[in-house]
Amino acid sequence: MTKKKLSILIACISILTLLIIAGVSSASEDDASYSHVVINEVCSNNFSVVYDEGHQYFDYVELYNPTDSDTDYPVYLSDDRDDPCKYRVEESVPAGGYLMVWLSGAGTEGALHADFGVSKDGETLFLSDENEKRIDTVQVPALKYDQTYSRQTDGGRHFVTATATPGSSNDKALVLQTEFADSPVFSLEDGFYDVGTTLKISAYPWQKIYYTLDGSIPSEDSLVYRGSITLEDASQNENYYVNQKMYPTYVPPSYKVDKCNVVRAIAVDRFTGKKSEVVTHSYFCGFEDKDIYDNVRIISLVFDPESLFGYESGIFAMGKKYDEFKAMGGYENLPDEEVPVSIVDANGVGHYRYEFTNAFYSGRESEKEAQMSVFDAGHEFVYTQNVGVRIAGESTRYLYQKSMNLYARDIYDGSDTFTNGFFADNERKVRLRRSDNRIWFKEPMMHKMLGELGILYQDSQMQAVFINGEYWGAYNLRQQYDANYFFDQLRLSESDLWLIQNNEAEYGGDDALSSYNYLVDFITYSDASEGEIYDMICQMVDIDNLIDYYCALLYFDDGDIEPRHNQVLWRSAADLGTDELDGKWRWVVYDLDVTCEDPENNTFDYFRASEGLYLPGYLYANEEFNEKFYNRMLELMDTTFSYEHMHEYLVQYDKEYRQQNIASVRRFEGIDYTEADYEKDLNRLDDFFKRRPEIFREYLEQDMEKGWE
């Protein structure tokens, strides 16, 4: 053996020996036990891991007691080396157990809320005894959202970045990658291309590229990139995601839905084994022959498939939630389609099947990250951005096509606003809203029309949506009533905004809710015939807005409204000296899906049946209001609400929505829905506008004569 080869062999043996020794040392250190409580887990960027007793998502420290006895000595937490006793932990840590301390900055005594926070960019935490002796120190690195810095085993010495396990063993945690290789580079940006277009993916020579074409997350078991990829018309591929069972009665499309190519790739360093983050692009090929997408805006959403149909929390899956329902009734072995629609549990409480799918999970815990690619009506690529997605609304949760809220957050993409606002700058939230009707555009059309009256409304854009490459139907992309909306519309700051939605204060807290409840009760139980009382009401609410709002609800037969449900009101917290920012309550246009159904329905009777719903009726006693309300209704019936005007709207929206409307109904209700069926549905809506004036005029006269009893 040559000296060179011998030297190499000795070096290899030395390295191997060091690795073995290091491994033994690491293992023994991790197995070493403490005789005191330790910091076991830290979450410095808690977006949706766990919330406190007030449903607030604060960062937290989890303490662990590795001994056989409950702690009978005080311990202190701090983020300041020079002030080790900054926060006294009031509760004992149970033997072999855990204790959560919220790093909220509140310092609430007895509530386990420390009076300091922890930076997501990294910080050192100290645990000390009552003599200021340090018993544990953890240098927390920068963490992404919902990640933790935790001992790999409870009480062990080795820390890792991992998934969260608050209040339970870290053995269940998944160790997360924190260092990434450089990402692969695609030769094409998202867009519309000819069939046969060549896509190239490049990386460094020491990296290997893996990719997928089915929307799944690539791994080292995926396709190996060995040369250029030829993009085809993916619509010819078999359906996959649209075939997943979302509800027991769901029937997937019997045809191949339109699809785009979703290409996802990672690069893996051949020497270190480090992986890059996933790179995703959406490519539409062959769509020049699909005229239903002409002049149609398109959004492509790409999720980790587990986020969509995972058993535990996939937002479109029946999943764990449905199995809970089956177990309650003892139907575990019954086929899904044979499970009853309702059951009564052992306590005599009734439960309905439609409430038990994963879509009924709500709040931050249900939010999933997705990549959103946006294309304008000319199919030019606008931008791509990672966003948060949640199922939105109530009834939509058990329907096949589900409404979704989209959130721009810095935890996903470094920006808390959409790169390009859909309706305004600084937008943070929009909704992809499904229709509750076969005429997809009825509600956005009604919003637009009522906007003519000066009532604030939610603007909409029709979007064709693709999820993991497969057509998911047309949606109305809609503005949301949040602080950004009111600032954009009125330059009203969040601190000055009071907003009530469905009897809850979205902005303004208890002050706003008390003011709103007082308004409704005062109108309901006061005698408006007295001039002073009516003047007080006029100081609290914009009477013109109240009249226009209720004229619209009555005329268009809103059948899905209650005194404190499906209504949104706003006001400035104080009189700010302008016509609209005068501290008076005003309604906005909200949830008009269940309207324009039966032109012969006497909506006055429906409104009168619920105490506190028909507020104009309580004001009939005042002659000034009575005359104003009556004359305004007649005026609107001859102008904005007239058949001629509404028919013009119908023609305009039909032209924009028709083909996507038909395609969406076919996608979720069956291929048998034809353009002739659509015409029948359209004519029914047009018939409402045509017949309603004469019928409603009679109801109006009767109601005014009845007064308020």
C-alpha positions in Angstrom: 0.0 0.0 0.0 1.4 3.4 -0.9 2.0 6.1 1.7 -0.7 8.2 0.1 -3.3 5.5 0.3 -2.3 4.7 3.9 -2.7 8.4 4.8 -6.2 8.5 3.3 -7.2 5.3 5.1 -5.9 6.6 8.5 -7.7 9.9 7.9 -11.0 8.0 7.1 -10.6 5.8 10.2 -10.0 8.9 12.3 -13.0 10.7 11.0 -15.2 7.6 11.5 -13.9 7.2 15.0 -14.7 10.9 15.8 -18.2 10.5 14.3 -18.9 7.4 16.4 -17.6 9.1 19.6 -19.7 12.2 18.7 -22.8 10.0 18.2 -22.3 8.2 21.5 -21.6 11.5 23.3 -24.7 13.1 21.7 -26.9 10.1 22.6 -25.6 9.9 26.1 -26.1 13.7 26.6 -29.6 13.6 25.2 -30.4 10.7 27.6 -29.1 12.6 30.6 -31.7 13.6 33.0 -32.2 16.8 35.1 -33.2 17.0 38.7 -35.1 20.2 38.2 -37.7 21.8 35.9 -36.4 22.8 32.4 -37.6 24.8 29.4 -38.8 22.1 27.1 -40.4 23.9 24.1 -40.5 27.5 22.9 -42.8 28.9 20.2 -41.8 32.5 19.2 -44.1 32.8 16.2 -47.4 31.2 17.3 -49.9 31.8 14.5 -52.2 28.8 14.9 -50.6 26.3 17.2 -52.6 26.9 20.4 -54.6 29.7 22.0 -55.0 30.9 25.6 -58.1 31.1 27.8 -59.1 34.2 25.9 -58.7 32.6 22.5 -55.6 34.7 21.8 -52.5 33.3 20.0 -49.6 34.3 22.2 -46.1 32.9 22.0 -45.3 30.4 24.8 -42.8 28.5 26.8 -43.5 24.9 27.9 -41.8 23.8 31.1 -41.1 20.2 31.8 -40.6 18.5 35.2 -38.4 15.3 34.7 -38.6 14.4 38.4 -41.0 12.1 40.3 -42.4 14.9 42.4 -44.5 18.1 41.7 -42.3 21.2 42.0 -42.6 22.8 45.4 -40.2 25.6 44.7 -40.7 28.8 42.7 -39.1 29.3 39.3 -38.7 32.5 37.3 -38.7 33.2 33.5 -36.9 36.1 31.9 -35.5 37.4 28.6 -33.0 39.6 30.5 -29.8 38.2 31.8 -29.5 41.0 34.3 -33.1 40.6 35.6 -33.4 36.8 36.0 -36.6 37.0 38.2 -38.6 39.0 35.7 -41.7 36.7 35.9 -42.6 34.3 38.7 -44.3 31.1 37.5 -47.2 30.9 39.9 -48.2 27.2 39.4 -46.4 24.0 40.2 -45.1 21.8 37.4 -46.5 18.3 37.9 -44.2 15.3 38.2 -43.2 14.1 34.7 -45.6 16.7 33.3 -45.8 20.1 31.5 -46.8 23.6 32.2 -47.5 26.3 29.6 -46.5 29.9 30.2 -47.8 32.5 27.7 -45.3 35.1 26.6 -48.0 37.7 26.1 -46.3 40.7 27.7 -49.4 41.0 30.0 -47.9 39.8 33.2 -51.3 38.7 34.5 -50.9 37.4 38.0 -52.0 33.8 38.4 -52.9 33.5 34.7 -49.5 32.2 33.5 -48.9 35.3 31.3 -45.4 36.5 31.5 -44.8 40.2 31.2 -42.4 39.9 28.3 -42.4 38.5 24.8 -40.0 36.6 22.7 -38.7 37.7 19.2 -39.4 35.4 16.2 -35.9 36.5 15.0 -34.3 34.8 18.0 -33.7 35.6 21.7 -32.3 34.0 24.8 -34.6 32.8 27.6 -33.5 32.1 31.2 -35.1 30.0 33.9 -33.9 30.8 37.5 -34.7 29.9 41.1 -35.7 32.3 43.8 -32.0 33.0 44.6 -31.5 34.2 41.0 -29.5 31.1 40.3 -29.8 30.2 36.7 -31.1 26.6 36.3 -31.7 26.6 32.5 -30.8 28.8 29.5 -32.1 28.4 25.9 -30.9 30.4 23.0 -33.9 30.4 20.7 -33.0 30.9 17.0 -35.1 32.6 14.4 -38.3 30.6 13.8 -40.9 30.5 11.1 -44.6 30.6 12.0 -45.8 27.7 14.1 -42.3 26.2 14.5 -40.8 25.5 17.9 -37.4 25.2 19.3 -37.7 22.1 21.5 -35.7 19.4 23.2 -35.8 16.4 20.9 -36.8 14.3 23.8 -38.5 15.6 26.9 -35.9 16.9 29.3 -33.0 15.9 26.9 -30.1 18.1 26.2 -30.4 18.2 22.4 -32.6 21.0 20.9 -34.1 20.9 17.4 -36.5 23.0 15.4 -39.7 21.0 15.3 -43.5 21.0 15.0 -45.3 22.1 18.1 -46.5 19.7 20.8 -47.7 22.1 23.6 -48.5 20.4 26.8 -47.5 16.9 25.5 -44.5 14.9 24.8 -41.9 16.1 22.2 -41.6 12.6 21.0 -44.6 13.3 18.8 -42.9 16.2 17.1 -41.6 16.2 13.6 -38.0 17.6 13.2 -38.0 20.4 10.6 -35.4 21.4 8.1 -33.9 24.8 8.9 -31.2 25.1 6.3 -32.1 24.9 2.6 -30.2 24.3 -0.6 -30.6 26.9 -3.4 -33.9 26.5 -5.2 -34.1 25.3 -8.8 -34.8 27.8 -11.5 -37.6 27.5 -14.1 -37.2 28.8 -17.6 -40.9 29.9 -17.8 -43.0 32.0 -15.5 -46.6 31.0 -14.8 -48.7 31.6 -17.9 -50.6 30.5 -21.0 -48.5 28.6 -23.5 -48.9 26.6 -26.7 -49.1 22.8 -26.4 -45.5 21.5 -26.9 -43.8 24.4 -25.2 -40.5 23.3 -23.6 -39.9 23.9 -19.9 -36.3 23.7 -18.6 -35.4 23.5 -14.9 -31.8 24.3 -13.8 -29.8 24.0 -10.7 -26.1 23.8 -9.7 -24.0 20.9 -11.0 -23.8 19.4 -7.5 -27.6 19.4 -7.1 -30.2 16.9 -8.3 -33.7 18.0 -9.3 -36.8 16.1 -8.4 -40.3 17.2 -9.7 -44.0 16.3 -9.8 -46.7 17.0 -12.2 -49.7 16.0 -10.1 -49.6 18.8 -7.5 -47.9 16.7 -4.8 -44.9 17.8 -2.9 -41.7 16.5 -4.6 -39.3 14.3 -2.7 -36.4 12.1 -3.5 -38.9 9.5 -4.5 -40.4 11.7 -7.2 -39.5 12.0 -10.9 -35.8 12.8 -11.5 -35.3 15.7 -13.8 -33.1 14.5 -16.7 -34.0 17.0 -19.4 -36.5 19.5 -20.6 -40.3 18.9 -20.0 -42.7 19.2 -22.8 -45.9 20.9 -21.7 -49.1 19.3 -22.9 -52.8 20.0 -22.6 -53.3 18.7 -19.1 -57.0 18.6 -19.6 -56.5 15.2 -21.2 -55.3 13.7 -17.9 -57.6 11.7 -15.7 -59.3 13.6 -12.9 -57.9 13.2 -9.4 -58.6 16.0 -7.0 -62.2 16.6 -8.2 -62.8 12.9 -7.6 -62.0 13.1 -3.9 -65.0 12.6 -1.7 -66.1 15.9 0.0 -69.5 14.8 1.2 -71.4 11.5 1.3 -73.8 12.6 -1.5 -71.0 14.2 -3.7 -70.8 12.8 -7.2 -67.6 13.7 -9.1 -67.9 15.0 -12.7 -68.4 12.2 -15.2 -66.1 14.0 -17.7 -62.5 15.2 -17.6 -62.5 18.7 -16.2 -60.2 21.4 -17.6 -56.7 21.4 -16.1 -53.5 23.3 -16.1 -50.0 21.8 -15.7 -48.8 22.2 -12.1 -45.0 21.6 -12.0 -43.3 21.5 -8.6 -39.6 20.9 -8.0 -36.9 20.7 -5.4 -33.1 20.6 -5.7 -31.1 18.3 -3.4 -27.4 18.8 -2.7 -25.6 15.6 -3.6 -23.0 16.1 -0.9 -24.9 17.5 2.1 -28.3 16.1 1.4 -29.9 19.5 2.0 -33.1 20.1 0.1 -34.3 23.3 -1.4 -37.7 24.8 -0.7 -40.4 23.7 -3.2 -40.8 25.8 -6.3 -44.2 25.7 -8.0 -45.5 27.0 -11.3 -48.8 26.8 -13.2 -48.9 26.5 -17.0 -52.1 26.6 -19.1 -51.7 24.9 -22.5 -54.4 24.4 -25.1 -56.7 27.0 -23.7 -56.8 29.1 -26.9 -59.4 26.6 -28.1 -61.5 26.9 -24.9 -63.6 29.9 -25.5 -65.4 29.7 -22.1 -62.2 31.3 -20.7 -62.2 34.2 -23.1 -61.9 37.5 -21.2 -62.1 35.6 -17.9 -59.7 36.3 -15.0 -58.1 33.1 -13.6 -56.6 32.2 -10.2 -54.6 29.0 -9.7 -54.3 27.8 -6.1 -51.8 25.1 -5.3 -51.8 23.4 -1.9 -50.0 20.6 -0.2 -52.5 17.8 -1.0 -52.6 17.0 2.7 -54.0 20.4 3.3 -56.9 19.7 1.0 -57.8 16.1 1.7 -55.8 15.0 4.7 -57.7 12.9 7.2 -56.9 15.1 10.3 -57.6 18.5 9.0 -57.8 18.7 5.1 -60.2 21.5 4.5 -62.1 19.7 1.7 -62.2 16.3 3.3 -64.9 14.5 5.2 -62.0 13.2 7.3 -61.8 12.8 11.0 -64.8 15.0 11.7 -67.1 12.7 9.7 -65.8 9.6 11.5 -66.7 11.3 14.8 -70.2 11.6 13.6 -70.3 7.9 12.5 -68.9 6.9 15.9 -71.5 8.8 17.8 -74.2 6.8 16.1 -72.4 3.5 16.1 -72.1 3.6 12.3 -68.4 3.0 11.9 -68.9 0.0 9.6 -71.7 1.5 7.5 -71.0 2.8 4.0 -70.9 6.6 4.0 -73.9 6.9 1.7 -76.0 4.8 4.1 -75.2 6.8 7.2 -78.4 8.7 8.5 -78.5 12.5 8.0 -79.1 13.0 11.7 -78.5 11.1 15.0 -79.3 11.6 18.6 -76.4 11.0 21.0 -76.4 9.2 24.3 -77.4 12.5 26.1 -80.4 13.0 23.8 -78.7 15.8 21.8 -79.4 15.8 18.1 -76.6 16.1 15.5 -76.8 16.6 11.8 -74.5 14.9 9.3 -73.8 18.1 7.3 -72.1 19.7 10.3 -69.5 16.9 10.5 -66.9 17.3 7.8 -63.4 18.8 8.2 -64.8 21.9 6.4 -66.4 22.8 9.7 -63.1 23.4 11.4 -62.7 27.2 11.7 -60.3 29.8 12.9 -56.6 30.0 12.5 -56.1 26.3 13.1 -58.0 25.6 9.9 -56.0 28.0 7.7 -53.8 26.4 5.0 -51.0 27.9 3.0 -51.3 27.9 -0.8 -49.5 29.4 -3.7 -51.8 31.8 -5.6 -51.0 32.7 -9.2 -53.2 35.4 -10.7 -54.0 36.0 -14.4 -55.9 39.0 -15.9 -58.8 38.8 -18.3 -56.3 38.8 -21.2 -54.5 35.8 -19.5 -51.4 37.8 -18.8 -49.6 36.6 -15.7 -50.0 39.2 -13.0 -48.2 37.8 -9.9 -47.8 34.9 -7.6 -47.9 35.0 -3.8 -48.2 32.5 -1.0 -51.5 33.1 0.9 -53.5 31.7 3.7 -56.8 30.0 2.8 -59.8 29.1 5.0 -63.3 27.8 4.3 -65.7 30.8 4.6 -69.3 31.2 5.5 -71.9 28.9 7.0 -73.9 26.8 4.5 -71.0 26.7 2.2 -69.2 24.3 4.5 -71.4 21.4 3.6 -71.8 22.2 -0.1 -69.6 20.8 -2.7 -68.1 24.1 -4.0 -66.9 25.9 -0.9 -66.3 29.6 -0.4 -62.8 30.5 0.7 -61.2 33.5 2.4 -57.7 34.4 1.1 -55.3 36.1 3.5 -52.1 38.0 2.7 -49.7 37.5 5.6 -46.1 38.2 6.1 -45.6 34.7 7.6 -46.3 33.2 4.2 -44.6 35.6 1.8 -43.0 38.4 3.7 -45.9 40.8 2.9 -49.2 41.4 4.8 -50.9 42.8 1.7 -51.6 41.4 -1.7 -48.8 42.2 -4.2 -51.4 43.7 -6.6 -54.6 44.7 -4.9 -57.7 43.3 -6.6 -59.9 46.3 -5.7 -57.6 48.7 -3.8 -54.1 49.0 -2.4 -53.1 47.5 0.9 -55.7 44.7 0.7 -55.2 41.9 3.2 -58.3 39.7 2.8 -60.7 38.9 0.0 -63.2 36.1 -0.4 -63.7 33.6 -3.2 -67.5 33.4 -2.8 -69.5 30.6 -4.4 -73.1 31.3 -5.4 -76.1 29.9 -3.6 -78.0 30.1 -6.8 -77.8 28.7 -10.3 -77.4 32.2 -11.6 -73.9 32.8 -10.3 -74.0 36.6 -10.6 -77.2 37.4 -8.9 -75.7 38.6 -5.6 -72.8 40.7 -7.1 -75.3 42.2 -9.5 -77.5 43.2 -6.5 -74.5 44.7 -4.7 -73.5 46.8 -7.7 -77.1 48.0 -8.2 -77.5 49.0 -4.5 -74.2 50.8 -4.7 -76.0 53.3 -6.9 -78.0 54.4 -3.9 -74.8 55.4 -2.0 -74.9 52.3 0.2 -71.5 50.8 0.7 -71.2 47.5 -1.0 -68.7 44.7 -1.8 -67.4 44.9 -5.3 -66.8 41.6 -7.1 -64.8 40.1 -9.9 -65.7 36.8 -11.6 -62.8 34.4 -11.4 -62.3 30.9 -12.8 -60.5 29.0 -10.1 -58.1 26.0 -10.5 -57.1 24.0 -7.5 -54.0 21.9 -7.8 -54.4 22.2 -11.5 -58.0 21.2 -11.8 -61.0 23.4 -12.6 -63.0 24.3 -9.5 -65.6 26.5 -11.1 -66.4 30.2 -11.2 -66.2 32.3 -8.1 -67.1 35.8 -7.2 -63.9 37.3 -5.8 -65.3 39.8 -3.3 -64.1 42.7 -1.2 -64.4 42.2 2.6 -65.6 44.7 5.1 -62.5 45.2 7.1 -60.4 48.2 8.3 -58.7 48.5 4.9 -62.0 48.6 3.1 -63.3 51.6 5.2 -60.0 53.4 5.0 -60.0 53.0 1.2 -63.6 54.1 0.8 -63.8 56.8 3.4 -60.3 57.4 4.8 -61.7 56.2 8.1 -58.9 54.8 10.3 -59.2 51.5 12.2 -59.1 53.3 15.6 -62.2 55.4 14.6 -64.2 52.5 13.1 -67.1 50.8 14.7 -68.4 47.8 12.8 -71.1 45.3 13.7 -71.5 42.1 11.8 -74.1 39.5 12.8 -74.5 41.1 16.2 -70.7 40.9 17.0 -68.3 43.9 17.1 -65.7 43.4 14.4 -64.2 46.8 15.3 -65.0 49.0 18.3 -65.4 46.3 20.9 -68.0 46.6 23.7 -68.5 50.3 23.0 -69.6 49.6 19.4 -71.8 46.7 20.4 -73.5 48.6 23.2 -74.2 51.6 20.9 -75.7 49.3 18.3 -77.9 47.4 20.7 -79.1 50.6 22.2 -80.0 51.9 18.7 -82.1 48.8 17.8 -83.8 48.7 21.2 -84.5 52.5 21.2 -86.2 52.3 17.8 -88.1 49.1 18.7 -89.5 50.2 22.1 -89.8 54.0 21.8 -92.8 56.1 20.5 -91.5 57.7 17.4 -94.6 59.8 17.1 -93.1 62.2 19.6 -90.9 64.7 17.9 -88.1 64.6 20.5 -87.9 60.8 20.3 -87.7 60.9 16.5 -85.0 63.6 16.6 -83.0 61.4 18.9 -83.2 58.5 16.5 -82.1 60.8 13.7 -79.1 61.6 15.7 -78.2 58.0 16.1 -78.8 56.6 12.6 -78.7 57.9 9.0 -82.4 57.9 8.2 -81.9 58.1 4.5 -79.6 55.0 4.6 -82.1 53.1 6.8 -84.9 53.8 4.3 -82.9 52.8 1.2 -81.6 49.7 2.9 -85.0 48.4 4.0 -86.6 49.4 0.7 -84.2 47.2 -1.1 -84.6 44.2 1.3 -88.4 44.4 1.1 -88.6 45.0 -2.7 -86.2 42.2 -3.6 -87.7 39.8 -1.1 -84.7 39.1 1.3 -85.7 35.8 2.9 -82.5 35.1 4.9 -82.3 37.9 7.4 -83.1 38.2 11.1 -83.0 41.1 13.6 -79.4 40.5 14.4 -78.2 38.2 11.6 -77.0 38.7 8.1 -76.7 42.5 8.7 -73.6 44.7 8.8 -73.6 48.2 10.2 -70.9 50.8 10.7 -70.3 54.2 12.0 -67.3 56.5 12.9 -66.7 56.3 16.7 -67.3 60.0 16.9 -68.5 62.9 14.8 -65.5 63.6 12.6 -67.1 66.6 10.9 -68.0 65.1 7.4 -71.3 64.0 5.9 -70.6 60.3 6.3 -68.2 60.4 9.3 -70.7 61.9 11.6 -71.0 59.2 14.2 -74.3 57.8 12.8 -75.0 54.2 12.2 -75.4 53.0 8.6 -76.1 49.7 6.9 -74.0 48.2 4.1 -75.0 45.7 1.5 -74.5 42.2 2.8 -75.5 38.6 1.9 -78.3 38.9 -0.7 -78.2 35.3 -2.0 -81.7 34.5 -0.8 -83.5 37.2 -2.8 -85.6 37.6 -5.9 -87.2 34.2 -5.6 -90.9 34.7 -5.6 -92.4 38.0 -7.0 -95.7 37.3 -5.2 -94.1 37.0 -1.7 -95.3 39.6 0.8 -92.0 40.4 2.4 -93.6 42.9 4.8 -95.4 40.0 6.6 -92.1 38.1 6.9 -90.3 41.1 8.4 -93.2 42.0 10.7 -93.1 38.5 12.2 -89.7 39.1 13.9 -89.6 41.6 16.6 -86.9 44.2 15.9 -86.4 43.2 12.3 -88.7 45.7 10.5 -87.3 48.9 11.9 -89.1 51.2 9.5 -92.4 49.9 10.8 -91.6 51.1 14.3 -91.2 54.6 12.8 -94.5 54.6 10.9 -96.0 56.5 13.8 -94.0 59.6 12.9 -95.7 61.4 10.0 -92.5 62.9 8.6 -90.8 59.4 8.4 -94.0 57.8 7.1 -94.3 60.1 4.2 -90.5 60.0 3.4 -90.4 56.2 3.4 -93.5 55.8 1.2 -92.3 58.4 -1.4 -88.8 57.0 -1.5 -90.1 53.5 -2.2 -92.3 54.7 -5.0 -89.3 56.7 -6.4 -87.0 53.7 -6.4 -89.6 51.4 -8.0 -89.8 53.8 -10.9 -86.0 54.3 -11.2 -83.3 52.0 -9.7 -85.6 49.1 -9.0 -87.6 49.4 -12.2 -87.8 46.4 -14.6 -86.0 48.3 -17.4 -83.1 49.2 -15.1 -82.8 45.7 -13.6 -83.1 44.0 -17.0 -80.1 46.1 -18.3 -78.1 44.8 -15.3 -79.2 41.2 -16.2 -78.1 41.5 -19.8 -74.7 43.0 -18.8 -73.9 40.3 -16.2 -75.2 37.5 -18.4 -72.8 38.4 -21.1 -69.9 38.2 -18.7 -70.8 35.2 -16.7 -72.9 32.9 -19.0 -70.3 30.3 -20.1 -68.5 30.1 -16.8 -71.9 30.0 -15.0 -73.0 27.0 -17.1 -69.6 25.3 -16.6 -69.7 25.7 -12.9 -73.2 24.2 -12.4 -72.1 21.3 -14.6 -69.0 20.8 -12.5 -70.9 20.5 -9.3 -74.4 19.4 -10.2 -73.9 17.3 -13.3 -73.2 17.3 -17.0 -77.0 17.3 -17.7 -77.2 21.0 -17.0 -77.5 22.7 -20.4 -77.6 26.2 -21.8 -81.3 25.7 -22.2 -81.5 25.1 -18.4 -79.5 28.2 -17.8 -81.9 30.2 -19.9 -84.8 28.9 -17.8 -83.1 30.0 -14.6 -82.2 33.4 -16.1 -85.8 33.9 -17.3 -87.1 33.2 -13.8 -84.9 36.0 -12.4 -86.0 38.3 -15.2 -89.6 37.4 -14.5 -89.2 38.5 -10.9 -88.0 41.9 -12.0 -90.9 42.1 -14.5 -93.7 41.1 -12.2 -92.6 42.5 -8.9 -93.5 46.2 -9.3 -97.2 45.8 -9.7 -97.5 43.1 -7.0 -95.3 45.0 -4.5 -97.1 48.3 -5.0 -100.2 46.7 -3.6 -98.3 45.2 -0.6 -96.8 48.6 0.1 -100.2 50.3 0.2 -101.6 47.7 2.5 -98.6 47.9 4.9 -98.8 51.7 5.1 -102.5 51.5 5.9 -101.8 48.9 8.6 -99.3 51.2 10.3 -97.7 49.6 13.4 -99.7 47.7 15.8 
